Amino acid sequence: MKIAKNTVVSVNYKLSDAQNNLIEDGAQPMVYLHGGYENTLPKIEEELDGKDVGYTSTIQIEPDDAFGDYDPNLVKVEDRKRLPEPIEVGMQFEGVAEGGDDEPVIFTVTDVADDKVVLDGNHPLAGMALRFELSVIDVREATAEEVAHGHVHGAHGHHGHAHDEIEDSEPGDHFRSQPLQ
């Protein structure tokens, strides 16, 4: 079966930066609903469209087509007392960027000092050209429920509804089951 709109695609992948430094080894396949549902990067869908099981490719995706350029305006320093304790590097909070359009942004704690905390609203891969090694391992028709919900259900997909929280996520889940912007 060829990859087309409303097919569920399973892909083994490795993600590296443009200098071939490994970012993620894709220990589990990326499984996504093909056809513009924002379950993976559009350039990956474009590369795999019309392909079949066994297809392999390495593609490089520039920041504009991945997670955008790094925006220094999305970095802010907050008083530590404004955030819950204990606070650690890597914790994430939802907020609104100053001067933004009131769209929620996920801020990651990147530094903690005695009385200040640095929060970064950029995606961790913002500003990076990304290299994906892709190998298609399975293609199947999506169920009517998967198409209606706009995402894959079952192994490596998302159970429930698109707006449910994903708990106990593993590294790389953001490539499988959450919209990428």
C-alpha positions as CSV (number, residue, x, y, z in Angstrom):
1,M,0.0,0.0,0.0
2,K,1.3,3.4,-0.9
3,I,1.4,6.3,1.5
4,A,-1.5,8.7,0.8
5,K,-4.0,10.8,2.7
6,N,-5.7,8.9,5.6
7,T,-3.1,6.2,5.8
8,V,-1.3,5.4,9.1
9,V,2.5,5.4,8.5
10,S,5.1,3.8,10.7
11,V,8.6,5.0,10.2
12,N,11.9,4.1,11.8
13,Y,14.0,7.3,12.1
14,K,17.1,8.9,13.4
15,L,17.2,12.7,14.0
16,S,20.4,14.6,13.8
17,D,21.5,18.2,13.4
18,A,23.0,19.4,10.1
19,Q,26.5,18.4,11.4
20,N,25.2,14.8,11.9
21,N,25.3,15.0,15.7
22,L,22.6,12.6,16.9
23,I,19.6,14.2,18.7
24,E,17.3,11.3,18.9
25,D,17.8,7.6,17.9
26,G,14.2,6.8,17.3
27,A,14.1,3.8,19.6
28,Q,10.5,3.4,18.8
29,P,9.0,4.1,15.4
30,M,7.2,7.4,14.6
31,V,3.6,6.5,13.8
32,Y,1.4,9.2,12.3
33,L,-1.8,9.9,10.3
34,H,-0.7,11.1,6.9
35,G,-2.5,13.8,5.0
36,G,-2.0,17.2,6.6
37,Y,-3.1,16.5,10.2
38,E,0.0,18.1,11.7
39,N,1.1,14.9,13.3
40,T,4.6,15.3,11.8
41,L,6.5,17.9,10.0
42,P,5.0,18.8,6.5
43,K,8.4,18.2,4.8
44,I,8.4,14.6,6.1
45,E,4.9,14.0,4.8
46,E,6.0,15.6,1.5
47,E,9.0,13.2,1.3
48,L,7.0,10.1,2.1
49,D,3.8,10.8,0.0
50,G,3.3,8.1,-2.5
51,K,6.0,5.8,-1.1
52,D,5.7,2.3,0.1
53,V,7.1,0.0,2.8
54,G,10.8,-0.3,2.5
55,Y,11.4,3.2,1.2
56,T,14.4,4.9,2.9
57,S,15.6,8.4,2.6
58,T,17.7,11.1,4.4
59,I,16.3,14.6,4.3
60,Q,17.4,17.9,5.8
61,I,14.8,20.3,6.9
62,E,15.7,23.9,7.5
63,P,14.4,25.8,10.5
64,D,11.7,27.6,8.6
65,D,10.1,24.2,7.7
66,A,10.8,22.7,11.2
67,F,10.5,24.6,14.4
68,G,11.3,28.1,13.2
69,D,14.2,30.5,14.0
70,Y,15.3,31.0,17.5
71,D,13.5,34.0,18.9
72,P,15.3,35.8,21.8
73,N,12.1,37.6,22.6
74,L,10.7,34.3,23.9
75,V,13.3,34.2,26.7
76,K,12.4,35.9,29.9
77,V,13.7,36.2,33.5
78,E,11.2,35.8,36.3
79,D,11.4,36.2,40.0
80,R,11.8,32.8,41.5
81,K,9.1,33.4,44.1
82,R,6.5,33.7,41.2
83,L,7.1,30.0,40.4
84,P,6.3,26.9,42.4
85,E,9.0,25.1,44.4
86,P,10.9,23.0,44.0
87,I,12.0,24.5,40.6
88,E,14.4,22.6,38.4
89,V,16.0,23.1,34.9
90,G,13.8,21.3,32.4
91,M,10.5,22.0,34.1
92,Q,7.8,23.5,31.8
93,F,5.1,26.0,32.3
94,E,2.4,27.4,30.0
95,G,2.3,31.1,29.7
96,V,1.9,34.0,27.2
97,A,4.8,35.7,25.5
98,E,5.2,39.4,26.2
99,G,3.9,41.4,23.3
100,G,2.5,38.2,21.9
101,D,-0.9,37.5,20.5
102,D,-2.2,35.8,23.8
103,E,-1.5,32.4,22.2
104,P,-0.2,30.1,25.0
105,V,3.5,29.3,24.9
106,I,5.3,26.4,26.7
107,F,8.2,27.9,28.6
108,T,11.1,25.6,29.7
109,V,13.2,26.4,32.7
110,T,16.8,26.8,31.3
111,D,18.5,28.3,34.4
112,V,17.8,28.7,38.1
113,A,19.6,31.2,40.3
114,D,19.1,32.2,43.9
115,D,16.2,34.6,43.2
116,K,15.7,34.4,39.4
117,V,14.6,31.8,36.9
118,V,15.2,31.9,33.1
119,L,12.3,30.7,31.0
120,D,12.7,29.9,27.3
121,G,9.5,29.8,25.1
122,N,11.4,28.5,22.0
123,H,11.0,24.9,20.9
124,P,14.2,23.1,21.9
125,L,15.0,22.5,18.2
126,A,14.2,26.1,17.1
127,G,16.9,27.6,14.9
128,M,18.3,24.2,13.9
129,A,18.5,22.5,10.5
130,L,17.4,18.9,11.2
131,R,18.4,15.7,9.3
132,F,16.0,12.8,9.4
133,E,17.0,9.3,8.3
134,L,13.7,7.7,7.5
135,S,12.7,4.1,6.7
136,V,9.0,3.2,6.1
137,I,8.2,0.0,8.0
138,D,4.4,-0.1,7.7
139,V,1.5,1.6,5.9
140,R,-2.2,0.9,6.6
141,E,-5.6,2.5,6.0
142,A,-6.6,4.7,8.9
143,T,-9.8,3.9,10.8
144,A,-12.8,6.2,10.5
145,E,-12.3,7.1,14.2
146,E,-8.6,8.0,13.6
147,V,-9.6,10.2,10.6
148,A,-12.4,11.9,12.6
149,H,-10.0,12.5,15.6
150,G,-7.1,13.5,13.3
151,H,-4.5,11.2,14.9
152,V,-3.5,7.6,15.2
153,H,-4.9,5.4,18.0
154,G,-3.1,2.3,19.4
155,A,0.6,1.5,19.5
156,H,2.7,4.7,19.5
157,G,-0.4,6.7,18.7
158,H,-2.6,8.8,21.0
159,H,-5.5,7.2,22.9
160,G,-8.6,9.3,23.5
161,H,-9.1,12.7,22.1
162,A,-6.6,15.2,20.7
163,H,-7.1,17.7,23.6
164,D,-6.4,15.1,26.3
165,E,-3.1,15.5,28.2
166,I,-0.4,13.0,27.3
167,E,1.0,11.6,30.5
168,D,4.2,9.6,31.0
169,S,5.4,10.6,27.6
170,E,8.7,9.2,26.4
171,P,11.4,11.1,24.6
172,G,10.3,11.6,21.0
173,D,6.5,11.5,21.7
174,H,6.2,15.0,20.4
175,F,7.1,13.6,17.0
176,R,4.3,11.0,17.2
177,S,1.2,12.4,18.8
178,Q,1.2,16.1,19.3
179,P,0.8,18.8,16.6
180,L,4.0,20.3,15.5
181,Q,4.0,24.0,14.8
